Amino acid sequence: MSFPDLRSFLDQLRRDGDLVTVESEVDPHLEVAEIHRRVVAGGGPALLFTNVKGSGFRLVTNLFGTARRAEQAFGERPLRLIRRVVELVETIMPPTPAKLWGARDVGMELLKVGTRKQSTGPVTERVTQDVRLDRLPSLTCWPEDGGPFVTLPLVYTTHPNKAGHNLGMYRMQVHDARTTGMHWQIGKGGGYHYAVAERRGEKLPATVFLGGPPALILSAIAPLPENVPELMLASLIAGERLPQVHGHGPHPLIASAEFALIGDVPPRVRKPEGPFGDHYGYYSLQHDYPVFEVSRIAHRADAIYPATVVGKPRQEDFFIGDLLQELLSPLFPVVMPAVERLWSYGETGYHSLAAAIVKQRYRREAMASAFRILGEGQLALSKFLLVTDQHVDVKNFRATLEHILARTRPETDLYVFSNLAMDTLDYTGPTVNEGSKGVWMGLGEPVRDLPRQFTSSDVPQGITDVRVFCGGCLVVGAPSYESERAVFSRIATSPAFAQWPLVVLSDEPERAARSDMNFLWTTFTRFEPAADIHAANRRIIRNHIAYTAPVVIDARMKPWYPKELSCREDIASLVGRRWREYFPSAKVAMGDSERGHLD
């Protein structure tokens, strides 16, 4: 099933009993976000708020907050079609009349991909220059956020010099009634367009859509290669050409959108944006970003405002991210022929850790594939990469880590690259947008049996706890970074840990070892390879740093890291008291938003 607009998707969720309407008045300042988080933590339904304080518009959240709803928004057709296209790429050459005739099913499907022009559409039911962004039910999600944010914006721009568009999702802080921030991070398509316009001293026209087909939201998030048009993916997912209305601004409007904010991003204008509680589970701090000046708003007469909340995993974005990986995974071997399987871990914010299975035709070829992955689109922001040439279920992190540890020789298989670009939202590096990357390979057959029980009682002084996470990996409770910065040297050289190839230092060892998700989040969002990887011994051999096991990852919180996200106590109490008021006739589980899915 495909959905031509947001409302058709909501109608289906309502029929499925997977949409609950909240009629009580709710405050978009902190209260809605905490309701949302508790429902997500409980695996609950999408939420339609009809009485939002300070706004006349309805608000919908948690559209994709379970695996089932995310899959429903996609449908089976796009994955089936992409797999079919990949199959043809591998078999149709050289083309013959028989092969081309056999591919006619794909040709018919692709004829439906694209856009179509129409004279009017629901989004133009109301068009006004009386811009009042403060009347939108934009959410303030966390207590230290810089203000309300538009959290599901679909930002459409075109290249100033040539054909080609970008549809991306970049958070937008509402500065006042007519302006927002435009959070264009490094490596983002809209940011590239703006850089070209700014060098020429020109404004960049931008149109921001809210709502529309679920396919539009999914395609804006998808990590597509540069210059691959997102509207084409949206059309592919939707199974039809996307209707557009022309004549209301510099860009055609998505006819079925709920809102369209029309304006410009002027050159060389910046305003402080943030802090913002982000999908890494911490605050991203305040920085200067471009400003979006809204000159006109178009919207449906009874428009519904879509929003989401991000924070510690798993939140709604996790289910979208994993499904997008499944959808696009058949394309990886086409773009990167030696890469058989690739998976980025949403529990780490996606950019912090990925794992790959690659082909090796000759010894050490695996590193060529690692470089290829780290140079491909948004994958270039990956901080740490695990690589093997043997089969393993890379979605199963614990099995993948054991697989690598059993096969690795850290002296030759662990690489750290300093002084590189890093994800804007990752604050483990020395400065914003800069840091390092690591690649750890485990190739061929196992070279060691992994220890699975820790029995030594002779641990270094100050060690508070030692827990086995998996075969070959310990989590060690160590003194805080402020009290003993270099404790890793005592741990790495201690005979108690000599047989363990990997030791992770943590402020919270019990929490970190409790589950795969906890380990991923508390480890890979809290270390930077160049600063926080240590070993029993390090030698320079042929200008390569050779690490002697155990390898120690210092994943303790550092003084400059932003704070972990947490709900304000009075808001948590308020939501707890009002829960039956929100849901008087529906049994909606109240999950623990503080722990979420982590525990």
C-alpha positions in Angstrom: 0.0 0.0 0.0 1.2 3.5 -0.8 0.0 6.7 0.7 -0.5 9.9 -1.3 -0.4 12.2 1.7 -0.1 12.3 5.5 -3.9 12.0 6.0 -4.2 8.7 4.1 -1.5 7.2 6.3 -3.2 8.5 9.4 -6.5 7.0 8.2 -4.9 3.6 7.9 -3.3 3.9 11.3 -6.7 4.8 12.7 -8.2 1.7 11.1 -5.4 -0.4 12.5 -6.0 1.0 16.0 -2.5 2.5 15.8 -3.4 6.1 16.1 -4.7 7.7 19.4 -6.2 11.2 19.5 -5.3 13.4 22.6 -8.1 16.0 23.1 -6.8 17.5 26.4 -4.9 20.7 26.1 -1.1 20.1 26.0 1.8 22.4 26.0 4.3 22.2 23.1 6.9 23.5 25.5 8.4 20.2 27.0 5.1 18.5 27.8 4.3 17.0 24.4 7.8 15.8 24.0 7.7 13.8 27.3 4.3 12.3 26.3 5.8 11.3 23.0 9.0 9.8 24.6 7.0 7.7 27.1 4.7 6.4 24.3 7.8 5.5 22.2 9.4 3.7 25.1 6.2 1.7 25.6 6.0 0.8 21.9 2.8 2.8 21.6 0.8 4.4 18.8 1.0 7.5 16.7 -0.4 10.5 18.6 -2.7 13.2 17.2 -3.0 16.2 19.5 -6.1 18.4 18.7 -5.7 21.0 21.4 -2.2 22.4 21.5 -1.6 25.5 23.6 -1.0 28.6 21.6 -1.8 27.1 18.2 -4.9 26.5 16.2 -3.3 23.6 14.3 -3.4 19.9 15.1 -0.1 18.2 15.8 0.9 14.6 15.0 3.9 12.8 16.4 5.4 9.3 16.5 4.4 8.5 13.0 7.2 6.0 12.5 7.9 5.0 16.1 7.6 1.3 15.7 9.2 -1.1 13.2 5.7 -2.0 12.0 4.6 1.6 11.2 7.9 2.4 9.5 7.5 -0.7 7.3 3.9 0.3 6.6 5.0 3.7 5.4 7.4 2.1 3.0 5.5 -0.9 1.8 7.1 -3.9 0.1 7.2 -2.4 -3.4 10.3 -0.2 -3.2 12.5 -2.9 -1.8 11.3 -5.4 -4.3 11.9 -3.0 -7.2 15.4 -2.0 -6.0 16.3 -5.7 -5.7 15.0 -6.3 -9.2 17.0 -3.3 -10.6 20.2 -4.6 -9.0 19.5 -8.0 -10.5 19.2 -6.5 -13.9 22.4 -4.5 -13.5 24.2 -7.8 -12.9 22.5 -9.8 -15.7 21.3 -7.6 -18.5 24.8 -6.9 -20.0 25.3 -7.4 -22.8 21.7 -6.4 -23.7 19.7 -8.6 -26.0 16.1 -8.3 -27.2 15.2 -11.2 -24.9 16.8 -9.7 -21.9 15.2 -6.3 -22.6 11.8 -7.9 -23.0 12.4 -9.7 -19.7 13.0 -6.4 -18.0 9.8 -4.8 -19.2 8.3 -5.0 -15.6 11.0 -2.6 -14.4 10.4 -0.3 -17.3 6.7 -0.1 -16.5 7.4 0.7 -12.9 10.0 3.4 -13.7 7.5 5.1 -16.0 5.6 6.0 -12.8 8.6 7.7 -11.2 8.9 11.5 -11.3 6.7 14.5 -10.8 3.6 15.9 -12.5 2.3 19.4 -12.8 -1.2 20.4 -11.7 -3.0 23.8 -11.4 -3.9 23.6 -7.7 -3.7 21.3 -4.7 -4.6 21.1 -1.0 -1.4 22.9 0.1 -2.6 26.1 -1.6 -6.0 26.3 0.2 -4.5 29.1 2.3 -1.7 31.3 1.0 -0.6 34.3 3.0 2.2 36.7 3.5 1.1 37.2 7.1 3.8 34.9 8.4 3.4 33.9 12.1 5.7 31.0 12.8 5.0 31.4 16.5 1.4 30.1 15.8 2.8 26.8 14.7 2.9 24.0 17.4 6.7 23.7 17.2 8.1 21.7 20.0 10.6 22.5 22.7 11.8 19.0 23.5 14.4 19.2 26.2 14.9 21.7 29.1 18.1 23.3 27.8 17.0 23.6 24.2 17.5 27.0 22.7 13.8 27.3 21.9 11.1 25.6 19.8 12.3 23.7 16.8 10.7 22.5 13.6 11.8 18.8 13.8 10.4 17.3 10.6 11.1 20.0 8.0 11.6 18.9 4.4 13.9 21.6 3.0 13.9 21.9 -0.7 16.7 23.8 -2.6 18.1 23.9 -6.1 21.7 24.4 -7.2 22.3 28.0 -8.2 24.4 27.1 -11.2 22.8 23.9 -12.7 19.9 21.6 -12.6 19.4 19.4 -9.6 17.6 19.7 -6.3 18.1 18.6 -2.7 15.5 17.6 -0.3 16.9 17.3 3.2 15.8 17.3 6.8 17.7 20.0 8.7 16.4 21.1 12.1 15.1 24.7 12.2 15.1 26.7 15.5 12.2 29.2 15.4 13.9 32.5 16.1 10.8 34.7 15.8 7.6 35.1 13.9 9.3 35.2 10.5 12.7 33.6 10.8 14.3 30.3 11.7 17.7 28.8 11.8 18.9 26.5 9.0 21.1 23.8 10.5 23.2 22.9 7.5 26.0 20.7 8.7 29.0 19.7 6.8 28.4 17.2 4.0 24.7 18.2 3.5 23.3 18.9 0.0 21.4 22.0 1.0 24.5 23.4 2.5 26.4 22.9 -0.7 23.8 24.9 -2.6 24.0 27.7 0.0 27.8 27.8 -0.2 27.6 28.4 -4.0 25.0 31.1 -3.6 26.8 32.8 -0.7 30.1 33.0 -2.7 28.2 34.9 -5.3 26.6 37.2 -2.7 23.1 35.9 -3.5 20.2 34.7 -1.5 19.3 31.0 -1.8 15.6 30.4 -2.3 14.3 27.6 0.0 10.9 26.0 0.4 10.2 24.0 3.5 7.4 21.3 3.3 5.7 19.8 6.4 3.7 16.7 5.8 2.8 15.2 2.5 3.4 11.6 1.5 5.2 9.6 4.1 7.6 8.7 1.2 8.7 12.4 1.1 9.8 12.3 4.8 11.6 9.0 4.3 13.4 10.1 1.1 14.6 13.4 2.8 16.4 11.4 5.4 17.8 8.7 3.1 21.6 8.8 2.7 21.5 9.0 -1.0 24.7 9.7 -3.1 25.1 13.4 -4.0 23.2 14.4 -7.1 20.7 11.5 -6.8 17.3 13.4 -6.6 15.3 12.7 -3.4 12.0 13.4 -5.2 12.7 10.4 -7.4 13.1 8.2 -4.4 9.9 9.6 -2.9 8.1 8.9 -6.2 9.5 5.4 -6.3 8.3 4.7 -2.7 4.9 6.2 -3.3 4.4 4.3 -6.6 3.3 7.3 -8.5 4.4 10.6 -9.9 4.4 13.3 -7.2 1.9 16.1 -7.9 3.3 19.7 -7.8 1.6 23.1 -7.9 3.5 25.9 -9.7 3.3 29.6 -9.4 3.4 30.3 -5.6 7.2 30.8 -5.2 10.6 30.0 -6.7 9.9 26.3 -6.4 6.9 24.1 -7.3 5.0 23.1 -4.2 4.2 19.5 -3.2 0.5 19.5 -3.8 -0.4 17.2 -0.9 1.8 18.8 1.7 0.2 20.2 4.9 2.4 23.3 5.0 4.9 25.0 2.7 7.1 27.8 4.1 8.5 29.9 1.3 11.5 32.2 1.6 15.2 32.7 1.3 18.5 32.1 3.1 20.5 35.4 2.8 24.3 35.3 2.4 26.6 36.0 5.3 23.9 36.2 7.9 24.3 34.0 11.0 22.4 33.6 14.3 23.2 31.5 17.3 21.3 28.2 17.1 20.9 25.6 19.9 21.5 24.0 22.2 19.4 21.1 21.0 18.8 17.6 22.5 20.0 15.5 19.6 19.8 11.9 18.4 23.2 11.0 20.0 21.5 11.3 23.4 23.3 14.5 24.4 22.9 18.2 23.7 24.4 19.7 20.6 25.7 23.0 21.7 25.1 26.5 20.5 26.7 27.6 17.2 26.1 30.1 14.5 24.1 28.9 11.5 22.4 30.6 8.5 18.9 32.1 8.8 15.8 31.2 6.9 13.6 34.3 6.2 10.0 33.2 5.5 8.1 35.5 3.2 5.0 33.4 2.6 3.1 30.4 4.0 0.9 28.1 2.1 -1.1 25.4 4.0 -4.2 23.3 4.0 -7.3 24.9 5.6 -7.2 22.3 8.4 -3.5 21.6 8.3 -1.9 19.0 10.5 1.6 19.8 11.8 4.0 16.8 11.9 6.8 16.7 14.5 9.2 14.2 16.1 11.5 14.0 19.1 15.0 12.8 19.2 17.1 11.7 22.1 18.7 8.6 23.6 18.1 5.5 21.5 15.8 4.1 20.5 13.6 7.0 19.4 11.4 7.4 16.3 14.4 8.1 14.0 15.9 4.8 14.8 13.1 2.8 13.1 13.3 5.1 10.1 17.1 4.8 9.9 17.2 1.0 10.1 14.5 0.6 7.5 16.3 3.0 5.1 19.4 0.8 5.5 17.4 -2.3 4.5 15.9 -0.5 1.5 19.2 0.8 0.2 21.4 -2.2 1.2 21.0 -3.9 -2.2 22.6 -0.9 -3.9 25.8 -1.0 -1.8 27.4 -3.7 -3.9 26.5 -1.8 -7.1 28.1 1.4 -5.9 31.0 -0.4 -4.0 31.4 -3.7 -5.8 33.7 -5.3 -3.1 31.3 -4.5 -0.2 28.9 -7.4 0.3 27.1 -6.1 3.5 27.2 -2.9 5.4 25.4 -1.8 8.6 25.5 1.4 10.6 24.4 1.1 14.2 21.5 3.5 15.1 22.3 2.9 18.8 25.4 5.0 18.3 23.7 7.8 16.2 24.6 5.9 13.0 27.8 7.9 12.2 29.7 6.6 15.2 30.0 2.9 14.2 29.5 0.8 11.1 30.4 -2.8 10.2 31.1 -4.2 6.8 31.7 -7.6 5.1 34.0 -7.2 2.1 35.5 -9.4 -0.6 39.2 -10.1 -0.7 40.9 -11.2 -4.0 44.3 -10.7 -2.5 45.8 -10.2 0.9 44.9 -6.9 2.6 42.5 -5.8 -0.1 39.9 -5.3 2.6 41.5 -1.9 3.4 40.7 -0.7 0.0 37.0 -1.4 0.6 37.3 0.4 4.0 38.6 3.5 2.2 35.8 3.2 -0.3 33.2 3.1 2.4 34.7 6.1 4.2 34.6 8.1 1.0 31.0 7.4 0.1 28.4 10.1 0.7 27.2 10.4 4.4 29.2 7.2 5.2 32.3 9.5 5.0 31.3 10.8 8.4 31.6 7.3 10.0 33.8 7.5 13.0 34.7 3.8 13.5 34.5 0.9 11.1 34.7 -2.8 11.7 35.7 -4.9 8.7 35.7 -8.6 7.9 35.9 -10.8 4.8 34.0 -13.7 6.4 30.2 -14.1 6.8 28.7 -12.7 10.0 25.3 -11.1 10.8 26.5 -7.5 11.0 23.1 -6.5 12.4 24.0 -8.6 15.5 26.6 -6.4 17.1 27.7 -8.8 19.8 28.3 -11.6 17.3 30.1 -9.1 15.0 32.4 -7.9 17.7 33.3 -11.4 18.8 33.9 -12.3 15.1 36.4 -9.4 14.7 38.2 -10.0 18.1 38.7 -13.7 17.3 40.4 -12.8 14.0 42.2 -9.6 14.6 45.9 -8.9 15.0 45.9 -5.4 16.4 49.5 -4.9 15.5 48.5 -4.8 11.8 44.7 -4.6 11.7 43.9 -1.5 13.8 44.2 1.8 12.1 43.6 5.3 13.5 43.5 8.4 11.2 43.8 11.8 12.8 43.0 15.3 11.8 39.9 14.5 9.7 36.4 15.8 9.4 33.8 14.4 11.9 30.1 14.6 12.3 29.0 18.1 13.5 26.9 16.5 16.3 29.8 14.4 17.7 31.6 16.4 20.4 34.3 13.8 21.3 36.8 15.5 19.0 39.1 18.4 19.8 36.8 20.9 18.0 33.5 21.0 16.2 33.5 19.2 12.8 37.0 17.8 13.4 38.3 14.5 14.9 39.5 11.2 13.7 38.5 7.8 12.4 39.3 4.2 13.2 39.2 1.0 11.2 39.5 -2.4 12.9 39.8 -5.5 10.7 39.3 -9.1 11.6 40.1 -11.2 8.5 40.3 -14.8 7.6 40.1 -17.6 10.1 40.2 -17.2 13.9 43.7 -16.6 15.5 42.6 -17.0 19.1 40.0 -18.5 21.4 38.2 -15.7 23.2 38.1 -15.6 27.0 34.5 -15.6 28.3 35.0 -15.5 32.1 36.9 -13.0 34.2 38.4 -14.7 37.2 41.4 -12.6 38.3 41.1 -10.9 41.7 44.3 -8.9 41.3 43.0 -5.8 39.5 44.7 -2.4 39.5 43.9 -0.1 42.4 40.8 2.1 41.8 39.0 -0.3 39.6 35.4 -0.5 40.9 33.9 -3.2 38.7 34.8 -5.6 35.9 32.1 -7.1 33.7 32.2 -9.4 30.7 30.3 -7.9 27.8 31.0 -10.7 25.3 33.8 -13.1 24.4 37.1 -11.1 24.4 35.6 -7.8 25.7 35.5 -6.5 29.2 33.9 -3.4 30.6 35.9 -1.9 33.4 34.7 0.7 35.9 37.5 3.1 36.3 38.1 6.4 38.2 36.6 9.4 36.6 38.5 11.2 33.8 39.0 14.2 36.1 40.5 12.2 39.0 42.9 10.0 36.9 43.2 10.9 33.3 45.8 8.3 32.4 44.4 5.3 34.2 44.3 3.5 30.9 48.0 2.9 31.1 47.7 1.0 34.3 44.8 -1.1 33.0 46.4 -1.9 29.6 49.6 -3.2 31.2 47.9 -5.1 34.1 48.4 -8.9 33.9 44.7 -9.2 35.0 43.6 -8.1 31.5 46.4 -9.6 29.4 44.2 -12.3 27.7 41.4 -9.9 26.7 41.8 -8.3 23.3 39.5 -5.4 24.1 38.9 -3.5 27.4 36.4 -0.6 27.6 36.7 1.9 30.4 33.4 3.2 31.6 31.9 5.4 34.2 28.9 3.1 34.2 30.1 -0.5 33.8 27.0 -2.2 35.0 24.8 -0.1 32.6 27.3 -0.5 29.7 27.4 -4.3 30.0 23.7 -4.8 30.4 22.8 -5.0 26.8 24.1 -4.6 23.3 22.3 -1.3 23.0 23.7 0.1 26.2 27.2 -1.0 25.2 26.9 0.6 21.8 25.6 3.9 23.1 27.8 4.3 26.2 31.0 3.3 24.3 30.9 4.7 20.7 29.2 8.0 21.5 31.9 8.7 24.2 35.2 8.1 22.6 37.3 9.5 19.7 39.8 7.1 18.1 42.9 9.4 18.1 42.5 10.5 21.7 40.9 7.5 23.4 42.4 4.3 21.9 45.3 2.9 24.0 47.1 -0.4 24.3 49.5 -2.5 26.4 52.2 -1.3 24.0 52.5 0.9 20.9 55.3 0.9 18.5 55.9 2.6 15.2 56.7 0.1 12.5 57.1 1.4 8.9 55.3 4.5 10.0 52.4 2.5 11.3 51.4 2.4 14.9 51.3 -1.2 16.0 49.0 -1.8 19.0 49.7 -4.7 21.3 46.6 -6.2 23.0 44.8 -5.5 25.1 43.4 -2.5 23.2 41.8 -0.1 25.7 39.0 2.2 24.6 38.5 5.1 27.1 34.8 5.7 26.9 34.5 7.7 30.1 32.7 11.0 30.0 35.1 13.9 29.4 34.7 17.3 31.0 34.0 19.0 27.6 31.3 16.5 26.5 27.7 17.9 26.5 25.3 16.6 29.1 23.2 13.5 28.7 19.6 14.3 27.9 17.1 14.1 30.8 13.5 15.3 31.3 12.9 18.1 33.8 11.5 16.7 37.0 8.4 18.9 37.1 7.5 18.0 33.6 8.0 14.3 34.2 5.7 14.6 37.3 3.1 16.5 35.3 3.0 14.0 32.5 2.7 11.1 35.0 -0.2 12.8 36.8 -2.1 13.6 33.6 -1.6 10.3 31.8 -5.2 9.1 32.3 -6.4 12.5 31.2 -4.5 12.3 27.9 -5.8 8.7 27.3 -9.2 8.4 29.0 -10.5 5.6 26.8 -7.3 4.1 25.2 -4.9 1.8 27.0 -1.6 3.4 26.1 1.4 2.0 28.0 3.4 4.6 29.8 7.0 3.6 29.1 10.1 4.9 31.1 11.4 7.7 28.9 14.5 8.2 31.1 15.7 4.7 30.4 13.9 4.3 27.1 15.0 1.2 25.2 18.5 1.4 26.6 17.8 -1.0 29.5 
